Amino acid sequence: MFFHALALGILSDPTIKKVGFGLKEDKKIIFRKFGIRLENTIELSSKVMHFAQVTQRVGARAAVAMFFNQRLSKGAQRSNWSVFPLKDHQKMYAANDAHSALLIELEIEKQNSDK
């Protein structure tokens, strides 16, 4: 119950910005499963496309390569996320995925302020 209240407070708070790739589907799933409406979200795929002036959709892996010249491993993405406890490689994937979204948002903001 504590997690749900904490998640509800953060995810529905319009003063806390949430960034990520593919948030449209995530928003649907989080609402359907937990009844939580995500507020103040930024879809990074669109933001990166606009920033980089490309017409092709950009995912987390491509954005990490574009901005940081590094490889974001997506191997755990297709693993079974319904079995608990999660495996270490799944936890690492989730942490890297979230962290990379934050770093990309910060880098875009930094580069935009430098212009």
N, C-alpha and C positions, 0 to 999 in steps of 0.2 A: 504494500500500500504506500509506503514511503517513496519508493521509486516512482510510482504513478503520479503522486502529488508533485514531486520534484520535477519530473519530466513535463508535466502539465504546466507548471509555473514557468519553466524555461521556454518550452516550445511555443506556448501561446502568448508569450510576452512580446508585444509589438516594439518594445524598446531594445530588445536583444536581436541582433542580426544573425540569421542562420544562412550559411552559404553551402553550396554543394552542386554536384552534377546529378541530373536525373531526379530532381526534387519533385516534379509533378507526380510521378508514380509513388514516391515515398510519402508525399502528403496524403494521397488516397489511402494507402495502406495504414498509415498511422491513425488516420481518422476512423477507418473501418475497424481496426483492431482495438484501439484504445479510446476512441471518441475525442481525440485531441486535434484541434485545428492549428496547423503551423502558421504563425504570423511572422511577417517581416523576413521573407525568404528571398534569396537571390540565386537565380539559376546561372551557374557559372558557365555552362556551355554557351549560352547566348552572349554573356558578357565577354568571354574569351573570343568568340567569333567576331564580335564588334571591335574589340580592342585590336585583334590581330588582322582585321580586315580580310577574313576568309569567309567563304560561303558554305563550307562543309561543317557539319556539327562536330564539336570538339568535346571529347570525353576527358576524364581525369588523366588517363595515361598519356594522351597526346599533349595535354596542357602541361604536364610535368616535364615532358620532353622539350616542349617549346620554350618554357620559361626557365628551366633549371638544367637542361641538358642531362637529365637523369632518367632512369627507367623505373616506373612504378609497376611492381609485379601485381598482376591481377589473377594469379593462379588460384587463390583461395575463394575467389568470387563464385565459382561453380560448385563449391563444396556444400555439404549438407549443414545448413544453419539451424535446423530444427532440433538437432541433438545437443543436449547440454550435459556437462559443461562444454563450452566451445573449446576447440583445440588451440594451442598456442599460435599456430600459423594463421588461424582465423582472427584471433584477437589482434595480431600484428597487422594483418590486412586491414581490418576495420580502423585501427589507429592511424595507419599510414594514409588511408583513403581520406579520413576526416582531416588529418593534419595537412595533407597536400592541398585540400580545398581552401583551408585557412591561409596557407602560404601563397597560393595563387591569388586569392582576393587581396591580400596585403601587397603583393607585388604589383598588381594592376593599379591599386590605389596609389602606391608609391610612384610608379612611372607616370601616372596621370598628373600627380602633383608636381612632378619635375618638369612638365611641359610648359 
